[in-house]
Amino acid sequence: MKVIIHPYQIFTPYNLLENTAIQIGDGKIIDLIAADKAKFFPDFEYIRLEKLIVTPGLIDVHTHGAWGGDTMDATLESLNKMSNFYASHGVTAFYPTTLAASEIEILKALKNVTQNRNKVAGAQVLGVHLEGPYLSQEFRGAQSPNVLRLPDRNEYKKWFDFDIISLITIAPELAGSQELIEYGVNNGAEFAIGHSAASYEEVIHAADLGVRQATHVFNGMKGLHHREPGTVGGILTDDRIYAQVIADGVHVHPAVVKLIIRAKGFHRTILITDSIRATSLADGNYELGDMIIRVNGGIARTSSGGLAGSTLTLDQAIRNVIKFAQISFQDAITMATYSPAEALRIQDRKGQIRAGADADLTFFDERYQVVATMVKGKLVFGKIK
């Protein structure tokens, strides 16, 4: 597909461009050109979008499932459901996220993603985010207590045989975590602090070892105290750490979302969904690992009343954070595109609109509703002409 797209506005996301067109060929962005130069490329189809806004494709680094599918189902059908659903909400790339589970269940999920990552029809699968099983019992949240355990080298070495591991959430205070971090970093994985009782000092030490993210900050971790900064204090004050945030107004109060952004900045805050299979479905009971959770009013909870993932979509998170933190669309978009790409070290090809990057684009109307989604130059959702 060779096309020149001329929208109303382009957010790169760090620049706002008008009277500019995007030249696309072979799944890549060839160049950004002055709109009045489009006529000099007769081999390219010209598409004028007078009312639409174009941004880099949204990237979700933390999502368990949606539309009835879950990463732990370990099937192409579920992975494809997730891929298509995310694309309908502007997501062009995602990291299927596991739950703490048995060794066999985790290996099945890894095998499925490895075998089927290139067979999905919507958003692209970039790698796996392993959330656990090396997590704190005290701050386990909706993770099953029956399968939480200490890092085991004989187990985690098998994960890397699949060459699909991109991000691992761990509690760095656990015995054996330092060895895992060192092994994972040497094998190309990123790490996030999550479901953790780590002290401030343990967070800083983890960052020294190479941990660069925090999983749903404030949720599932030791909180902030003025004399004991704790896990949250370490995350908010260490500029090396990107903070993942569930901006649904339930997991974190809107005022605290604003606080996180003020502490971390747009380039160190990552919007995530932490969505589960119930996303987009009716209220009711749903499986989450070996537990049954109840969704009521779109809010998922365990039988004891704790939060259990979300039913949030990433485009809604963008609209929410604009309201919660009184920020611009451009700043909100940055936290769902460039920031996650940079945190996963893929910013050379994802998360920005520039020559040489993949032609992953999200098309919004003036109300910031997703109209269409393009992955590597191919429309996977909606229409633009």
Secondary structure, DSSP 8 states (H G I E B T S, - for coil): --EEEEEEEEE-SSSEE-SEEEEEETTEEEEEEEGGGGGG-TTSEEEEEEEEEEEE-EEEEEE-EETTEEGGG--HHHHHHHHHHHHTTTEEEEEEB--S--HHHHHHHHHHHHHHTTS-SSSEE--EEEE-SS--STT-TTS-TTS-----HHHHHHHGGGS-EEEEEE-TTSTTHHHHHHHHHHTT-EEEE-SB---HHHHHHHHHHT--EESSTTTTB----SS--HHHHHHHH-TT-EEEEE-SSSSS-HHHHHHHHHHH-GGGEEEE--B-TTTTS-SEEEEETTEEEEEETTEEE-TTS-B--B---HHHHHHHHHHHHT--HHHHHHTTTHHHHHHTT-TTTSSS-STTSB--EEEE-TT--EEEEEETTEEEEE---
